[in-house]
Amino acid sequence: MIRLHELSGPEGSHKSAKRVGRGIGSAHGKTSGRGHKGQRARGKVRAGFEGGQTPINRRLRKLKGESQSARNIGMFKKEYTIINVGQLEQFDANTVITPELLLKTRFISTINEGLRVLGNGELTKPLTVYASHFSASAADKIKTAGGSAEVI
């Protein structure tokens, strides 16, 4: 049975801290790696201090609240799987098209946050399309062809 005091990290995982200020023979004596004079040689300088210049965290704009620009970044951004109306032309007339059917027929490889249908291309057959979102031109082209665009 292994005991806690017998455990150790893998070879090379622990490196000793650099010992500075221990004489000229150590190669880190005299100025101890701080160069000559100046604020950083003499004392502590807080993290992010830029010598009196306006710091970068104050120069950049802030994205706060529930605005569209704030919501559209990072963990709030929705990644839709996109398909164009022109790609749906390959299906037979009166087919019911769902995201699962598109996955099964390998038109798309994944359904991220949902399926988004865009209006690029032409559609001549009546199709019933189920998706999370339709662009205005895509919904118009599907309805013009005699089909229907259903939001899931």
MDAnalysis code that builds the backbone (N, CA, C; Angstrom):
import MDAnalysis as mda
import numpy as np

u = mda.Universe.empty(456, n_residues=152, atom_resindex=np.repeat(np.arange(152), 3), trajectory=True)
u.add_TopologyAttr("name", ["N", "CA", "C"] * 152)
u.add_TopologyAttr("resid", np.arange(1, 153))
u.add_TopologyAttr("resname", ["MET", "ILE", "ARG", "LEU", "HIS", "GLU", "LEU", "SER", "GLY", "PRO", "GLU", "GLY", "SER", "HIS", "LYS", "SER", "ALA", "LYS", "ARG", "VAL", "GLY", "ARG", "GLY", "ILE", "GLY", "SER", "ALA", "HIS", "GLY", "LYS", "THR", "SER", "GLY", "ARG", "GLY", "HIS", "LYS", "GLY", "GLN", "ARG", "ALA", "ARG", "GLY", "LYS", "VAL", "ARG", "ALA", "GLY", "PHE", "GLU", "GLY", "GLY", "GLN", "THR", "PRO", "ILE", "ASN", "ARG", "ARG", "LEU", "ARG", "LYS", "LEU", "LYS", "GLY", "GLU", "SER", "GLN", "SER", "ALA", "ARG", "ASN", "ILE", "GLY", "MET", "PHE", "LYS", "LYS", "GLU", "TYR", "THR", "ILE", "ILE", "ASN", "VAL", "GLY", "GLN", "LEU", "GLU", "GLN", "PHE", "ASP", "ALA", "ASN", "THR", "VAL", "ILE", "THR", "PRO", "GLU", "LEU", "LEU", "LEU", "LYS", "THR", "ARG", "PHE", "ILE", "SER", "THR", "ILE", "ASN", "GLU", "GLY", "LEU", "ARG", "VAL", "LEU", "GLY", "ASN", "GLY", "GLU", "LEU", "THR", "LYS", "PRO", "LEU", "THR", "VAL", "TYR", "ALA", "SER", "HIS", "PHE", "SER", "ALA", "SER", "ALA", "ALA", "ASP", "LYS", "ILE", "LYS", "THR", "ALA", "GLY", "GLY", "SER", "ALA", "GLU", "VAL", "ILE"])
u.atoms.positions = np.array([
    [0.842, -1.178, 0.000],
    [0.000, 0.000, 0.000],
    [0.892, 1.249, 0.000],
    [0.522, 2.224, -0.860],
    [1.295, 3.468, -0.958],
    [0.773, 4.449, 0.081],
    [1.697, 5.094, 0.744],
    [1.331, 6.087, 1.755],
    [1.569, 7.491, 1.184],
    [0.915, 8.490, 1.751],
    [1.025, 9.856, 1.250],
    [2.454, 10.372, 1.241],
    [3.235, 10.051, 2.271],
    [4.602, 10.576, 2.350],
    [5.537, 9.891, 1.349],
    [5.072, 8.817, 0.711],
    [5.896, 8.120, -0.273],
    [5.651, 8.619, -1.699],
    [4.607, 9.414, -1.893],
    [4.281, 9.927, -3.232],
    [5.249, 11.026, -3.641],
    [5.604, 11.059, -4.905],
    [6.428, 12.140, -5.449],
    [6.040, 12.366, -6.894],
    [6.319, 13.573, -7.401],
    [5.981, 13.916, -8.777],
    [6.910, 13.237, -9.758],
    [6.576, 13.279, -11.049],
    [7.444, 12.674, -12.059],
    [8.785, 13.400, -12.156],
    [9.748, 12.746, -12.733],
    [11.108, 13.293, -12.863],
    [11.069, 14.613, -13.640],
    [11.655, 15.651, -13.078],
    [11.741, 16.942, -13.744],
    [10.539, 17.840, -13.536],
    [9.564, 17.420, -12.720],
    [8.364, 18.242, -12.527],
    [8.592, 19.352, -11.511],
    [9.597, 19.230, -10.668],
    [9.869, 20.258, -9.658],
    [11.211, 20.910, -9.942],
    [11.182, 22.235, -10.065],
    [12.419, 22.964, -10.318],
    [12.648, 23.925, -9.159],
    [13.857, 23.941, -8.631],
    [14.181, 24.822, -7.508],
    [14.145, 26.273, -7.950],
    [13.729, 27.152, -7.037],
    [13.684, 28.572, -7.333],
    [15.095, 29.105, -7.531],
    [15.236, 30.116, -8.411],
    [16.545, 30.707, -8.676],
    [17.011, 31.477, -7.433],
    [18.204, 31.175, -6.947],
    [18.748, 31.877, -5.785],
    [19.549, 33.079, -6.274],
    [19.031, 34.252, -6.005],
    [19.700, 35.463, -6.476],
    [20.310, 36.214, -5.304],
    [21.272, 37.071, -5.616],
    [21.901, 37.906, -4.597],
    [22.832, 37.137, -3.677],
    [23.574, 36.150, -4.226],
    [24.471, 35.343, -3.396],
    [25.921, 35.462, -3.853],
    [26.313, 36.644, -4.297],
    [27.715, 36.873, -4.630],
    [28.006, 36.830, -6.126],
    [29.162, 37.370, -6.489],
    [29.498, 37.499, -7.911],
    [29.780, 36.165, -8.581],
    [30.136, 35.163, -7.840],
    [30.418, 33.860, -8.435],
    [29.168, 33.103, -8.855],
    [28.011, 33.548, -8.414],
    [26.778, 32.811, -8.701],
    [26.151, 33.184, -10.038],
    [26.662, 34.205, -10.693],
    [26.138, 34.756, -11.941],
    [24.828, 35.510, -11.724],
    [24.324, 35.530, -10.475],
    [23.125, 36.308, -10.172],
    [23.387, 37.151, -8.931],
    [24.568, 37.680, -8.829],
    [24.919, 38.535, -7.697],
    [24.736, 39.993, -8.063],
    [25.316, 40.868, -7.313],
    [25.257, 42.313, -7.491],
    [23.839, 42.812, -7.738],
    [23.402, 43.005, -8.977],
    [22.065, 43.557, -9.227],
    [20.983, 42.477, -9.218],
    [21.356, 41.223, -9.132],
    [20.427, 40.097, -8.996],
    [19.398, 40.021, -10.124],
    [19.847, 40.286, -11.333],
    [18.970, 40.155, -12.489],
    [18.014, 41.308, -12.688],
    [18.177, 42.409, -11.909],
    [17.257, 43.537, -12.020],
    [17.807, 44.679, -12.860],
    [18.966, 44.517, -13.428],
    [19.560, 45.592, -14.213],
    [20.093, 46.692, -13.323],
    [20.301, 47.887, -13.877],
    [20.853, 49.009, -13.120],
    [19.797, 50.075, -12.896],
    [19.695, 50.538, -11.674],
    [18.818, 51.647, -11.283],
    [17.365, 51.436, -11.711],
    [16.587, 52.467, -11.650],
    [15.208, 52.409, -12.091],
    [14.248, 51.872, -11.048],
    [12.971, 52.095, -11.290],
    [11.911, 51.734, -10.348],
    [11.868, 50.235, -10.075],
    [12.042, 49.431, -11.108],
    [11.945, 47.985, -10.928],
    [13.156, 47.396, -10.223],
    [14.252, 48.098, -10.239],
    [15.430, 47.625, -9.520],
    [15.320, 47.923, -8.033],
    [14.559, 48.960, -7.692],
    [14.564, 49.448, -6.317],
    [13.449, 48.878, -5.452],
    [12.303, 48.629, -6.016],
    [11.204, 48.181, -5.166],
    [10.151, 47.453, -5.976],
    [8.997, 47.277, -5.354],
    [7.925, 46.535, -6.006],
    [7.130, 47.451, -6.935],
    [6.750, 46.903, -8.088],
    [5.879, 47.581, -9.029],
    [4.689, 46.661, -9.225],
    [3.481, 47.154, -8.979],
    [2.307, 46.282, -9.039],
    [2.079, 45.756, -10.453],
    [1.433, 44.621, -10.531],
    [1.143, 43.993, -11.821],
    [0.244, 44.893, -12.643],
    [0.552, 45.055, -13.910],
    [-0.254, 45.881, -14.796],
    [0.135, 47.341, -14.797],
    [1.106, 47.757, -13.977],
    [1.524, 49.153, -13.949],
    [2.344, 49.458, -15.184],
    [1.988, 50.545, -15.885],
    [2.657, 50.880, -17.135],
    [3.371, 52.216, -17.049],
    [3.886, 52.538, -15.887],
    [4.681, 53.744, -15.744],
    [3.902, 55.033, -15.822],
    [2.651, 55.031, -15.408],
    [1.846, 56.246, -15.447],
    [0.994, 56.357, -16.693],
    [1.334, 55.621, -17.745],
    [0.498, 55.565, -18.947],
    [-0.828, 54.903, -18.574],
    [-1.913, 55.309, -19.214],
    [-3.208, 54.700, -18.921],
    [-3.131, 53.206, -19.209],
    [-3.405, 52.364, -18.218],
    [-3.262, 50.920, -18.396],
    [-4.210, 50.357, -19.454],
    [-3.851, 49.226, -20.021],
    [-4.630, 48.632, -21.110],
    [-6.036, 48.271, -20.670],
    [-6.212, 47.884, -19.406],
    [-7.554, 47.539, -18.948],
    [-8.452, 48.761, -18.856],
    [-7.897, 49.953, -18.846],
    [-8.705, 51.171, -18.871],
    [-8.800, 51.765, -20.266],
    [-7.860, 51.399, -21.168],
    [-7.903, 51.905, -22.543],
    [-8.939, 51.182, -23.394],
    [-9.189, 49.897, -23.101],
    [-10.120, 49.113, -23.910],
    [-11.551, 49.348, -23.464],
    [-12.494, 49.226, -24.431],
    [-13.897, 49.431, -24.086],
    [-14.432, 48.249, -23.293],
    [-15.470, 48.487, -22.543],
    [-16.059, 47.448, -21.707],
    [-17.371, 46.987, -22.328],
    [-17.648, 45.712, -22.244],
    [-18.917, 45.173, -22.719],
    [-19.704, 44.722, -21.495],
    [-20.719, 45.487, -21.134],
    [-21.482, 45.179, -19.937],
    [-22.950, 45.017, -20.288],
    [-23.676, 44.388, -19.426],
    [-25.109, 44.344, -19.535],
    [-25.619, 43.370, -20.574],
    [-26.856, 43.612, -21.018],
    [-27.555, 42.684, -21.896],
    [-27.659, 43.201, -23.318],
    [-26.750, 44.092, -23.730],
    [-26.824, 44.614, -25.090],
    [-26.480, 43.519, -26.091],
    [-26.878, 43.716, -27.350],
    [-26.622, 42.715, -28.386],
    [-25.124, 42.476, -28.558],
    [-24.329, 43.564, -28.499],
    [-22.884, 43.411, -28.696],
    [-22.248, 42.666, -27.531],
    [-22.785, 42.830, -26.322],
    [-22.215, 42.140, -25.162],
    [-22.606, 40.662, -25.161],
    [-23.825, 40.360, -25.628],
    [-24.318, 38.999, -25.587],
    [-23.713, 38.125, -26.676],
    [-23.168, 38.749, -27.710],
    [-22.734, 38.009, -28.879],
    [-21.296, 37.517, -28.783],
    [-20.720, 37.520, -27.586],
    [-19.328, 37.100, -27.451],
    [-19.211, 35.993, -26.411],
    [-18.102, 35.307, -26.472],
    [-17.739, 34.359, -25.434],
    [-18.779, 33.297, -25.179],
    [-19.090, 33.064, -23.917],
    [-19.967, 31.965, -23.547],
    [-21.417, 32.224, -23.926],
    [-21.780, 33.462, -24.302],
    [-23.154, 33.765, -24.668],
    [-23.412, 33.599, -26.158],
    [-22.355, 33.461, -26.952],
    [-22.517, 33.379, -28.400],
    [-23.101, 32.030, -28.787],
    [-24.099, 32.056, -29.680],
    [-24.707, 30.814, -30.148],
    [-24.089, 30.433, -31.486],
    [-23.643, 29.199, -31.584],
    [-23.057, 28.680, -32.815],
    [-24.106, 27.820, -33.519],
    [-24.704, 28.358, -34.576],
    [-25.686, 27.605, -35.340],
    [-25.000, 26.816, -36.448],
    [-25.580, 25.671, -36.809],
    [-25.164, 24.952, -38.008],
    [-25.922, 25.587, -39.162],
    [-25.188, 25.956, -40.213],
    [-25.777, 26.730, -41.304],
    [-25.954, 25.866, -42.541],
    [-27.108, 26.033, -43.186],
    [-27.364, 25.384, -44.469],
    [-28.103, 26.390, -45.349],
    [-27.834, 26.369, -46.649],
    [-28.468, 27.296, -47.577],
    [-29.645, 26.636, -48.280],
    [-30.581, 27.473, -48.743],
    [-31.770, 26.985, -49.432],
    [-31.386, 26.216, -50.692],
    [-30.344, 26.663, -51.382],
    [-29.902, 25.999, -52.610],
    [-29.481, 24.555, -52.385],
    [-28.989, 24.235, -51.205],
    [-28.573, 22.866, -50.894],
    [-29.779, 21.939, -50.715],
    [-30.930, 22.501, -50.356],
    [-32.137, 21.700, -50.146],
    [-32.776, 21.262, -51.463],
    [-32.328, 21.832, -52.564],
    [-32.858, 21.502, -53.886],
    [-32.641, 20.027, -54.236],
    [-31.656, 19.390, -53.623],
    [-31.338, 17.995, -53.927],
    [-32.379, 17.010, -53.390],
    [-33.203, 17.448, -52.439],
    [-34.224, 16.562, -51.881],
    [-35.429, 16.484, -52.818],
    [-36.187, 15.378, -52.732],
    [-37.391, 15.205, -53.536],
    [-38.481, 16.161, -53.057],
    [-39.457, 16.407, -53.941],
    [-40.570, 17.297, -53.598],
    [-41.371, 16.719, -52.434],
    [-41.950, 17.617, -51.633],
    [-42.789, 17.291, -50.464],
    [-42.058, 16.496, -49.376],
    [-40.741, 16.598, -49.317],
    [-39.965, 15.954, -48.255],
    [-40.036, 16.811, -46.995],
    [-40.141, 16.155, -45.850],
    [-40.085, 16.860, -44.563],
    [-38.634, 16.852, -44.113],
    [-38.031, 18.033, -44.072],
    [-36.607, 18.149, -43.755],
    [-36.447, 18.593, -42.311],
    [-35.773, 17.759, -41.519],
    [-35.477, 18.063, -40.119],
    [-33.964, 18.043, -39.925],
    [-33.468, 18.617, -38.834],
    [-32.028, 18.537, -38.575],
    [-31.537, 17.085, -38.481],
    [-32.377, 16.190, -37.947],
    [-31.991, 14.786, -37.823],
    [-31.831, 14.136, -39.197],
    [-32.723, 14.493, -40.145],
    [-32.621, 13.969, -41.509],
    [-31.340, 14.462, -42.184],
    [-31.012, 15.730, -41.966],
    [-29.789, 16.294, -42.557],
    [-28.546, 15.626, -41.984],
    [-28.584, 15.281, -40.698],
    [-27.465, 14.545, -40.090],
    [-27.355, 13.143, -40.682],
    [-28.495, 12.495, -40.816],
    [-28.529, 11.120, -41.318],
    [-28.028, 11.038, -42.764],
    [-28.398, 12.034, -43.587],
    [-27.976, 12.055, -44.985],
    [-26.617, 12.731, -45.178],
    [-25.995, 13.140, -44.076],
    [-24.659, 13.745, -44.049],
    [-24.554, 15.079, -44.792],
    [-25.652, 15.827, -44.798],
    [-25.595, 17.191, -45.307],
    [-24.851, 18.072, -44.321],
    [-25.029, 17.752, -43.027],
    [-24.323, 18.467, -41.963],
    [-23.651, 17.427, -41.071],
    [-22.579, 17.848, -40.383],
    [-21.851, 16.906, -39.528],
    [-22.286, 17.000, -38.071],
    [-22.709, 18.188, -37.623],
    [-23.170, 18.356, -36.242],
    [-24.302, 19.380, -36.186],
    [-25.115, 19.291, -35.141],
    [-26.105, 20.333, -34.860],
    [-25.606, 21.010, -33.590],
    [-25.099, 22.220, -33.709],
    [-24.546, 22.910, -32.548],
    [-25.670, 23.417, -31.641],
    [-26.010, 24.694, -31.731],
    [-27.104, 25.267, -30.934],
    [-28.436, 25.116, -31.658],
    [-28.376, 24.664, -32.908],
    [-29.568, 24.521, -33.713],
    [-29.215, 24.673, -35.178],
    [-30.227, 24.618, -36.035],
    [-30.028, 24.720, -37.475],
    [-30.530, 26.073, -37.950],
    [-29.727, 26.744, -38.757],
    [-30.087, 28.046, -39.305],
    [-30.109, 27.926, -40.816],
    [-31.220, 28.281, -41.434],
    [-31.368, 28.189, -42.888],
    [-31.212, 29.587, -43.474],
    [-30.276, 29.721, -44.411],
    [-30.016, 31.003, -45.066],
    [-30.516, 30.957, -46.504],
    [-30.705, 32.124, -47.129],
    [-31.375, 32.218, -48.418],
    [-30.496, 32.196, -49.645],
    [-29.293, 31.641, -49.581],
    [-28.414, 31.603, -50.747],
    [-28.820, 30.450, -51.663],
    [-29.034, 30.728, -52.938],
    [-29.418, 29.693, -53.884],
    [-30.894, 29.771, -54.234],
    [-31.338, 28.851, -55.108],
    [-32.732, 28.834, -55.567],
    [-33.410, 27.529, -55.149],
    [-34.727, 27.592, -54.939],
    [-35.505, 26.422, -54.571],
    [-36.745, 26.366, -55.461],
    [-36.978, 25.212, -56.124],
    [-38.115, 25.069, -57.037],
    [-39.131, 24.055, -56.550],
    [-38.794, 23.239, -55.544],
    [-39.677, 22.173, -55.075],
    [-40.325, 22.568, -53.757],
    [-41.581, 22.127, -53.531],
    [-42.201, 22.395, -52.225],
    [-41.628, 21.460, -51.155],
    [-41.071, 22.053, -50.106],
    [-40.475, 21.282, -49.009],
    [-40.995, 21.820, -47.683],
    [-41.113, 20.932, -46.696],
    [-41.420, 21.362, -45.333],
    [-40.119, 21.298, -44.552],
    [-39.647, 22.454, -44.102],
    [-38.343, 22.541, -43.448],
    [-38.538, 22.932, -41.991],
    [-37.962, 22.137, -41.085],
    [-37.962, 22.436, -39.655],
    [-36.555, 22.873, -39.259],
    [-36.438, 24.052, -38.644],
    [-35.132, 24.563, -38.218],
    [-35.317, 25.514, -37.041],
    [-34.206, 25.857, -36.393],
    [-34.257, 26.775, -35.247],
    [-34.453, 28.215, -35.682],
    [-33.939, 28.545, -36.874],
    [-33.990, 29.927, -37.336],
    [-33.949, 29.960, -38.852],
    [-34.712, 30.890, -39.440],
    [-34.705, 31.108, -40.883],
    [-34.390, 32.572, -41.154],
    [-33.559, 32.836, -42.147],
    [-33.390, 34.224, -42.564],
    [-34.655, 34.603, -43.324],
    [-34.920, 35.901, -43.456],
    [-36.145, 36.360, -44.112],
    [-36.195, 35.890, -45.558],
    [-35.052, 35.948, -46.259],
    [-35.035, 35.547, -47.666],
    [-35.223, 34.033, -47.802],
    [-34.698, 33.246, -46.854],
    [-34.853, 31.792, -46.909],
    [-36.314, 31.401, -46.715],
    [-36.975, 31.992, -45.722],
    [-38.387, 31.692, -45.476],
    [-39.233, 32.090, -46.675],
    [-38.903, 33.227, -47.293],
    [-39.640, 33.697, -48.460],
    [-39.472, 32.738, -49.641],
    [-38.265, 32.260, -49.895],
    [-38.008, 31.340, -51.013],
    [-38.695, 29.998, -50.798],
    [-38.716, 29.504, -49.561],
    [-39.381, 28.227, -49.270],
    [-40.892, 28.352, -49.487],
    [-41.488, 29.469, -49.040],
    [-42.933, 29.687, -49.204],
    [-43.298, 29.931, -50.663],
    [-42.434, 30.626, -51.407],
    [-42.669, 30.876, -52.833],
    [-42.679, 29.576, -53.625],
    [-41.841, 28.611, -53.217],
    [-41.767, 27.330, -53.898],
    [-42.942, 26.417, -53.511],
    [-43.782, 26.849, -52.576],
    [-44.954, 26.060, -52.193],
    [-44.770, 25.253, -50.933],
    [-43.654, 25.444, -50.250],
    [-43.386, 24.695, -49.020],
    [-43.695, 25.506, -47.784],
    [-43.225, 25.013, -46.647],
    [-43.424, 25.750, -45.408],
    [-42.153, 25.707, -44.563],
    [-41.909, 26.821, -43.852],
    [-40.756, 26.957, -42.977],
    [-41.252, 26.954, -41.544],
    [-40.979, 25.904, -40.800],
    [-41.457, 25.745, -39.425],
    [-40.311, 25.940, -38.450],
    [-40.497, 26.832, -37.474],
    [-39.481, 27.060, -36.445],
    [-39.659, 26.041, -35.338],
    [-38.573, 25.372, -34.975],
    [-38.611, 24.348, -33.921],
    [-38.652, 25.041, -32.566],
])
